[in-house]
Amino acid sequence: MMEGEVERAVAILKTGGLVAFPTETVYGLGADADNPDAVRRIFAAKGRLPGRALSVHLGPLSDFSQWAAWDDRAQALARRFWPGPLTIILLRTSRVHDVVTGGRDTVGLRVSSHPLCVALLHAFGGGVAAPSANRSGHVSPTTAAHVRAELGDAVDLILDGGACPVGVESTVLTLAEERPRILRIGAAPVEAIREVLDDVIVPETGAQARYAPRTPLRVLPAAVLTEAAAEVGGPVAVVSPARVHGAEVHWVRAPDGAEAWARDLYGILRDLDRGAFQAILVAEVPRGGLWDAVADRLHAAGHGRGQNG
């Protein structure tokens, strides 16, 4: 059954259509990267402003040098992290269209480990330009149902690969500057990247507003959550390991461990965003490894309506 869906998806991509597909991180909204008109449909479907770059998803056996100025550093990163949740930004080749890169001279390449994504790209045989499959600025989708609710008929086909097993976006690393620099903290841990590139520059956590629910969100120390919830003065959702009491408090037990937090984060935010809450309060999480990606997404969401996707 799924083999037939992959064949259908390939046919849609080759005729300029849009296909939503799972990765290990979040669902992507894909178009043939070699078809500028198809790529423009992504921007229309998402309500995304023109001029923002898209990553190109490739199969693990692709010739990456067709798309970017592949070098020894990129090869070392690919050997360590691909297939997996790392996007590598490099100087682009002439094959890559301006609509994909936003007119920049760089392109982000991504090789996912999700079996359905790998099957799609293998069958398609080319590059698929794809941001996350949600309306621009909204919480990223980690299930086919999330995509359907966000984009509806704007997508020609949604490949349902179940819930994304990682749940937060890939780490984005550029090699197109004087020093390697992480542009987005993600599922590939900073510590592991530094084992390959010891001079990488790391950004401040949650420096930009992204991945935000419509409901105002704050990240606070667990010790002040009860007091902060009382100060809201209305219905409030609280996500924390220990129960928080209050007449108008809706408590959600925080996931147990970094992997569970990453996997469930966007689903929790989506569920709470449908409630009539005046605020969402979240207990601070630890740091290090995958926790850094969870912390980054929570703090970024707390900056208000975001610009992700």
ROBALUM-287751 format. One line per 3 residues: number of its first residue (from 1); their letters; for each residue x, y, z of C-alpha. Coordinates in nm, 2 decimals. Example, Ala and Ser with C-alpha at 12.3 -4.5 7.8 and 13.67 -1.06 7.14 Angstrom:
2
1 = AS = 1.23/-0.45/0.78  1.37/-0.11/0.71;
***
This chain:
309
1 = MME = 0.00/0.00/0.00  0.27/0.25/0.10  0.47/0.16/-0.21;
4 = GEV = 0.18/0.27/-0.42  0.16/0.60/-0.23  0.53/0.66/-0.29;
7 = ERA = 0.48/0.61/-0.66  0.19/0.85/-0.65  0.40/1.10/-0.46;
10 = VAI = 0.68/1.08/-0.72  0.43/1.13/-1.00  0.29/1.44/-0.83;
13 = LKT = 0.64/1.59/-0.77  0.74/1.53/-1.13  0.43/1.72/-1.25;
16 = GGL = 0.49/2.02/-1.03  0.28/1.93/-0.73  0.33/1.95/-0.36;
19 = VAF = 0.38/1.64/-0.13  0.40/1.65/0.25  0.62/1.38/0.39;
22 = PTE = 0.77/1.27/0.72  1.12/1.31/0.83  1.26/1.19/1.17;
25 = TVY = 1.22/1.55/1.29  0.90/1.71/1.15  0.69/1.68/0.84;
28 = GLG = 0.82/1.86/0.53  0.63/2.02/0.24  0.81/1.93/-0.07;
31 = ADA = 0.83/2.03/-0.44  1.08/1.94/-0.72  1.38/2.15/-0.64;
34 = DNP = 1.45/2.17/-1.02  1.11/2.32/-1.09  1.09/2.69/-0.98;
37 = DAV = 0.72/2.72/-1.04  0.65/2.41/-0.82  0.88/2.56/-0.55;
40 = RRI = 0.68/2.89/-0.56  0.37/2.68/-0.47  0.53/2.60/-0.14;
43 = FAA = 0.54/2.97/-0.05  0.18/3.02/-0.15  0.06/2.71/0.05;
46 = KGR = 0.24/2.82/0.36  0.17/3.19/0.34  0.55/3.23/0.35;
49 = LPG = 0.72/3.55/0.24  0.92/3.52/-0.08  1.30/3.55/-0.04;
52 = RAL = 1.34/3.29/0.24  1.56/3.00/0.17  1.45/2.64/0.16;
55 = SVH = 1.65/2.33/0.23  1.70/2.06/-0.04  1.63/1.71/0.07;
58 = LGP = 1.84/1.44/-0.09  1.87/1.06/-0.07  2.17/0.91/0.10;
61 = LSD = 2.33/0.79/-0.22  2.30/1.13/-0.40  2.59/1.32/-0.56;
64 = FSQ = 2.59/1.61/-0.33  2.85/1.80/-0.54  2.57/1.85/-0.80;
67 = WAA = 2.40/2.08/-0.55  2.68/2.24/-0.35  3.05/2.30/-0.32;
70 = WDD = 3.12/1.98/-0.13  3.44/1.97/0.08  3.62/1.76/0.33;
73 = RAQ = 3.44/1.92/0.63  3.10/1.85/0.47  3.21/1.49/0.40;
76 = ALA = 3.32/1.45/0.76  2.98/1.58/0.89  2.79/1.36/0.65;
79 = RRF = 2.98/1.06/0.75  2.90/1.12/1.12  2.54/1.25/1.10;
82 = WPG = 2.37/1.15/0.77  2.12/1.01/0.73  2.01/1.22/1.03;
85 = PLT = 1.89/1.55/1.17  2.16/1.79/1.04  2.12/2.05/0.76;
88 = IIL = 2.45/2.16/0.61  2.47/2.50/0.43  2.73/2.53/0.16;
91 = LRT = 2.79/2.75/-0.15  2.55/2.64/-0.41  2.61/2.52/-0.76;
94 = SRV = 2.44/2.67/-1.07  2.18/2.39/-1.06  2.01/2.54/-0.76;
97 = HDV = 1.75/2.80/-0.85  1.72/3.14/-0.68  1.37/3.06/-0.56;
100 = VTG = 1.51/2.78/-0.35  1.79/2.99/-0.19  1.61/3.32/-0.17;
103 = GRD = 1.87/3.46/-0.41  2.16/3.37/-0.18  2.47/3.20/-0.30;
106 = TVG = 2.43/2.92/-0.05  2.20/2.62/-0.01  2.11/2.39/0.28;
109 = LRV = 2.13/2.02/0.22  1.95/1.76/0.43  1.95/1.38/0.43;
112 = SSH = 1.67/1.23/0.65  1.68/0.89/0.81  1.30/0.84/0.80;
115 = PLC = 1.24/0.52/0.59  0.94/0.68/0.40  1.14/0.99/0.32;
118 = VAL = 1.44/0.78/0.20  1.20/0.57/-0.01  1.04/0.88/-0.17;
121 = LHA = 1.38/1.04/-0.25  1.52/0.72/-0.39  1.22/0.67/-0.62;
124 = FGG = 1.21/1.04/-0.72  1.58/1.05/-0.80  1.63/1.42/-0.75;
127 = GVA = 1.62/1.69/-0.49  1.31/1.80/-0.30  1.29/2.15/-0.17;
130 = APS = 1.11/2.15/0.16  1.05/2.36/0.47  0.82/2.23/0.75;
133 = ANR = 0.46/2.15/0.64  0.28/2.42/0.84  0.15/2.77/0.79;
136 = SGH = 0.44/3.00/0.83  0.49/3.11/1.19  0.29/2.82/1.33;
139 = VSP = 0.40/2.53/1.54  0.57/2.27/1.33  0.38/1.95/1.24;
142 = TTA = 0.49/1.61/1.37  0.19/1.40/1.24  0.00/1.38/0.91;
145 = AHV = -0.30/1.51/1.10  -0.12/1.82/1.19  -0.03/1.88/0.83;
148 = RAE = -0.39/1.82/0.72  -0.53/2.06/0.98  -0.28/2.33/0.88;
151 = LGD = -0.27/2.31/0.50  -0.57/2.11/0.39  -0.62/2.11/0.01;
154 = AVD = -0.31/2.32/-0.05  -0.12/1.99/-0.05  -0.17/1.74/-0.33;
157 = LIL = -0.07/1.44/-0.12  0.03/1.37/0.24  0.25/1.07/0.30;
160 = DGG = 0.15/0.94/0.64  0.45/0.80/0.81  0.31/0.82/1.16;
163 = ACP = 0.45/1.04/1.43  0.80/1.18/1.37  1.03/0.99/1.61;
166 = VGV = 1.25/1.29/1.70  1.00/1.57/1.69  1.22/1.89/1.68;
169 = EST = 1.39/2.03/1.38  1.73/1.95/1.24  2.04/2.14/1.35;
172 = VLT = 2.14/2.39/1.08  2.51/2.44/1.03  2.67/2.67/0.78;
175 = LAE = 3.02/2.60/0.63  2.99/2.90/0.40  3.15/3.15/0.64;
178 = ERP = 3.50/3.20/0.78  3.42/2.97/1.06  3.15/2.69/1.09;
181 = RIL = 2.85/2.83/1.26  2.53/2.68/1.39  2.23/2.88/1.28;
184 = RIG = 1.97/2.67/1.45  2.02/2.44/1.75  1.85/2.12/1.68;
187 = AAP = 1.84/1.74/1.71  2.20/1.69/1.62  2.38/1.78/1.95;
190 = VEA = 2.63/2.06/1.96  2.87/1.84/2.16  2.87/1.58/1.88;
193 = IRE = 2.93/1.84/1.61  3.22/1.98/1.80  3.38/1.63/1.79;
196 = VLD = 3.39/1.68/1.41  3.45/2.06/1.39  3.61/2.20/1.71;
199 = DVI = 3.59/2.56/1.60  3.21/2.58/1.55  3.03/2.89/1.67;
202 = VPE = 2.70/2.83/1.87  2.42/3.08/1.89  2.23/3.19/2.20;
205 = TGA = 1.93/2.97/2.29  1.60/3.09/2.16  1.74/3.41/2.01;
208 = QAR = 1.46/3.44/1.76  1.08/3.41/1.79  0.98/3.08/1.62;
211 = YAP = 0.77/2.78/1.66  0.52/2.98/1.86  0.16/2.89/1.96;
214 = RTP = -0.10/3.17/1.94  -0.14/3.15/2.32  0.14/3.35/2.51;
217 = LRV = 0.40/3.12/2.65  0.65/3.17/2.92  0.94/2.94/3.04;
220 = LPA = 1.00/2.97/3.41  1.18/2.80/3.70  0.96/2.52/3.84;
223 = AVL = 0.97/2.69/4.19  0.78/2.99/4.07  0.51/2.83/3.86;
226 = TEA = 0.24/2.82/4.12  0.28/3.19/4.19  0.30/3.28/3.82;
229 = AAE = -0.01/3.08/3.74  -0.20/3.27/4.01  -0.09/3.60/3.87;
232 = VGG = -0.24/3.52/3.53  -0.58/3.59/3.67  -0.76/3.34/3.44;
235 = PVA = -0.74/3.00/3.29  -0.38/2.89/3.25  -0.20/2.58/3.13;
238 = VVS = 0.11/2.46/3.32  0.35/2.20/3.19  0.58/2.08/3.46;
241 = PAR = 0.71/1.75/3.61  0.53/1.82/3.94  0.16/1.90/3.97;
244 = VHG = 0.08/2.27/4.00  -0.25/2.34/4.19  -0.49/2.63/4.13;
247 = AEV = -0.86/2.69/4.07  -0.80/2.78/3.71  -0.49/2.57/3.64;
250 = HWV = -0.48/2.30/3.38  -0.18/2.09/3.46  0.00/1.88/3.20;
253 = RAP = 0.27/1.64/3.33  0.60/1.72/3.15  0.74/1.44/2.93;
256 = DGA = 1.00/1.23/3.11  1.34/1.28/2.95  1.48/1.48/2.66;
259 = EAW = 1.38/1.23/2.39  1.02/1.23/2.51  1.01/1.61/2.55;
262 = ARD = 1.14/1.66/2.19  0.90/1.40/2.04  0.59/1.54/2.22;
265 = LYG = 0.67/1.91/2.24  0.48/2.03/1.93  0.19/1.81/2.00;
268 = ILR = 0.16/1.95/2.35  0.17/2.31/2.22  -0.09/2.24/1.96;
271 = DLD = -0.33/2.07/2.21  -0.29/2.36/2.46  -0.33/2.62/2.18;
274 = RGA = -0.68/2.49/2.12  -0.78/2.55/2.48  -0.92/2.88/2.60;
277 = FQA = -0.61/2.96/2.81  -0.47/3.31/2.87  -0.12/3.17/2.90;
280 = ILV = 0.10/2.86/2.88  0.36/2.83/3.15  0.64/2.57/3.11;
283 = AEV = 0.90/2.46/3.36  1.26/2.51/3.26  1.43/2.20/3.12;
286 = PRG = 1.79/2.09/3.18  2.07/2.16/2.93  2.31/1.95/2.72;
289 = GLW = 2.26/1.72/2.43  1.90/1.70/2.30  1.78/1.91/2.59;
292 = DAV = 1.94/2.21/2.42  1.71/2.18/2.12  1.40/2.15/2.35;
295 = ADR = 1.52/2.46/2.55  1.58/2.65/2.23  1.23/2.57/2.10;
298 = LHA = 1.06/2.66/2.42  1.24/2.99/2.47  1.19/3.08/2.10;
301 = AGH = 0.81/3.00/2.13  0.81/3.23/2.43  0.91/3.52/2.22;
304 = GRG = 0.57/3.54/2.05  0.44/3.45/1.71  0.73/3.31/1.52;
307 = QNG = 0.88/3.30/1.17  0.97/2.93/1.14  0.88/2.72/0.84;
***
